[in-house]
Amino acid sequence: MAHERNWLPLAIAASVVLVVAAVAVLLLEHNKPTAIVTPITAVSDVYAASLPISGLAMSESANLTGGKVTYIDGHIANTGARTVTGITVQVLFRTFAHEVAQNQTMSLKFIRMREPYVDVEPVSAAPLQPGGQQDFRLIFDALSPDWDGAYPEIRVLHVETK
């Protein structure tokens, strides 16, 4: 006598697994940070004139997934009279036609140490005093394929002071 297999428990288990997987994907996508895009016509912070940026250098490295990460290192000085606790910059990568290929707004991070690897921290962890200077690093996981390879334009959009 052949036994007939009851497929109902297996179908229920498979349905539960699919529902749990779908909920997990939705939650991960919902909590995923979105890139902030500020219009290129946005007005810079008044204090931005007191924060000149110099010494830009770009580099790349491979990441664990086989892609590449692009770094922009630079130097910023505080020529104003206030202590800076936060800096938001807009980075504009251009095409050969000088159109914007990528527009990204991000918090500037100071380089905390360089050995054995470069470590960064938010400006609030080591506020920039009046007359102070600091090296910074901006990190990009992906760049537009339309980018012309030239140094991007970096604008200080917002400054937090105390």
C-alpha positions as CSV (number, residue, x, y, z in Angstrom):
1,M,0.0,0.0,0.0
2,A,1.5,3.3,-1.1
3,H,1.4,6.3,1.2
4,E,0.2,9.5,-0.2
5,R,2.3,12.5,0.8
6,N,0.6,15.4,2.6
7,W,2.0,18.5,0.8
8,L,0.1,21.0,3.0
9,P,2.7,21.4,5.8
10,L,5.5,21.9,3.2
11,A,3.4,24.5,1.3
12,I,2.7,26.4,4.5
13,A,6.4,26.4,5.5
14,A,7.5,27.6,2.1
15,S,4.8,30.4,2.2
16,V,6.0,31.5,5.7
17,V,9.7,31.6,4.5
18,L,8.7,33.7,1.4
19,V,6.7,36.2,3.6
20,V,9.5,36.5,6.1
21,A,12.0,37.1,3.2
22,A,9.7,39.7,1.6
23,V,9.3,41.6,4.9
24,A,13.1,41.5,5.5
25,V,13.8,43.0,2.0
26,L,11.2,45.7,2.5
27,L,12.6,46.7,5.9
28,L,16.2,46.8,4.6
29,E,15.2,48.9,1.6
30,H,13.1,51.3,3.8
31,N,16.0,51.8,6.3
32,K,18.6,52.2,3.5
33,P,20.0,55.8,3.5
34,T,19.2,57.7,0.4
35,A,21.6,60.0,-1.3
36,I,20.9,63.7,-0.6
37,V,20.9,65.9,-3.7
38,T,21.0,69.6,-3.2
39,P,20.3,71.9,-6.2
40,I,23.5,73.4,-7.6
41,T,21.9,76.8,-7.1
42,A,21.6,76.3,-3.4
43,V,23.1,79.2,-1.4
44,S,26.2,78.5,0.6
45,D,26.3,79.2,4.4
46,V,27.5,82.7,5.3
47,Y,30.3,81.2,7.4
48,A,31.6,79.1,4.4
49,A,33.8,82.0,3.3
50,S,35.7,81.4,6.6
51,L,36.5,77.8,5.7
52,P,38.8,77.7,2.7
53,I,39.5,74.3,1.2
54,S,42.9,73.5,-0.3
55,G,45.3,70.6,-1.1
56,L,42.8,68.3,-2.8
57,A,44.1,64.8,-3.7
58,M,42.1,61.9,-5.1
59,S,42.8,58.2,-4.8
60,E,41.0,54.9,-5.3
61,S,41.0,51.5,-3.7
62,A,39.2,48.2,-4.3
63,N,36.5,47.1,-2.0
64,L,35.6,43.6,-0.8
65,T,32.9,43.2,-3.5
66,G,35.3,43.9,-6.4
67,G,34.2,47.5,-6.9
68,K,36.2,50.6,-6.2
69,V,36.0,53.3,-3.6
70,T,37.1,56.8,-4.5
71,Y,38.6,59.1,-1.8
72,I,39.0,62.9,-1.9
73,D,41.4,64.2,0.7
74,G,41.9,67.8,1.4
75,H,42.7,70.5,3.9
76,I,40.3,73.0,5.5
77,A,41.1,76.0,7.7
78,N,38.9,78.0,10.0
79,T,39.7,81.7,9.4
80,G,36.6,82.9,11.2
81,A,35.9,83.7,14.9
82,R,33.6,80.7,15.7
83,T,34.3,77.1,16.6
84,V,32.9,74.8,13.9
85,T,31.1,71.6,15.0
86,G,29.7,70.4,11.7
87,I,30.3,71.0,8.0
88,T,28.0,69.8,5.1
89,V,29.5,70.0,1.6
90,Q,28.2,69.6,-1.9
91,V,30.4,67.7,-4.3
92,L,29.8,68.2,-8.1
93,F,31.4,65.8,-10.6
94,R,31.2,67.2,-14.1
95,T,31.0,65.7,-17.6
96,F,33.3,66.7,-20.5
97,A,30.5,69.2,-21.5
98,H,30.8,70.7,-18.0
99,E,27.3,69.5,-17.1
100,V,26.7,67.9,-13.7
101,A,27.3,64.1,-13.9
102,Q,26.9,63.5,-10.1
103,N,25.7,65.8,-7.4
104,Q,26.2,64.6,-3.8
105,T,25.7,66.3,-0.5
106,M,27.5,64.8,2.5
107,S,29.0,65.6,5.9
108,L,32.7,66.4,5.9
109,K,34.8,64.0,8.0
110,F,38.1,64.8,9.6
111,I,41.1,62.4,9.3
112,R,41.7,61.2,12.9
113,M,44.7,59.1,12.1
114,R,46.7,57.8,9.1
115,E,48.5,54.7,10.4
116,P,48.0,51.8,10.2
117,Y,45.0,52.9,8.0
118,V,43.2,56.2,7.5
119,D,40.4,56.6,10.1
120,V,37.8,59.5,9.9
121,E,35.6,61.1,12.5
122,P,32.7,63.6,12.3
123,V,33.7,67.3,12.8
124,S,31.7,67.3,16.1
125,A,34.2,64.8,17.6
126,A,37.1,67.3,17.2
127,P,35.6,70.8,16.6
128,L,37.6,73.1,14.4
129,Q,38.7,76.0,16.6
130,P,39.1,79.6,15.2
131,G,42.5,79.7,13.5
132,G,42.6,75.8,13.4
133,Q,43.3,73.6,10.4
134,Q,42.5,70.0,9.7
135,D,42.8,67.3,7.0
136,F,39.5,65.8,5.7
137,R,38.4,62.8,3.6
138,L,35.3,62.3,1.5
139,I,34.4,58.8,0.5
140,F,32.4,57.8,-2.6
141,D,31.3,54.2,-3.2
142,A,30.3,54.9,-6.8
143,L,30.9,57.6,-9.3
144,S,28.9,58.4,-12.4
145,P,30.4,56.8,-15.6
146,D,29.8,60.2,-17.3
147,W,32.3,61.9,-14.9
148,D,35.2,63.5,-16.9
149,G,37.8,62.4,-14.3
150,A,38.7,66.0,-13.3
151,Y,38.6,67.1,-9.7
152,P,35.1,67.9,-8.6
153,E,33.8,71.2,-7.3
154,I,33.4,71.1,-3.5
155,R,31.1,73.8,-1.9
156,V,30.5,74.3,1.8
157,L,26.7,74.4,2.1
158,H,26.0,74.4,5.8
159,V,28.2,75.1,8.9
160,E,27.3,74.3,12.5
161,T,29.1,76.5,15.0
162,K,29.1,77.2,18.7
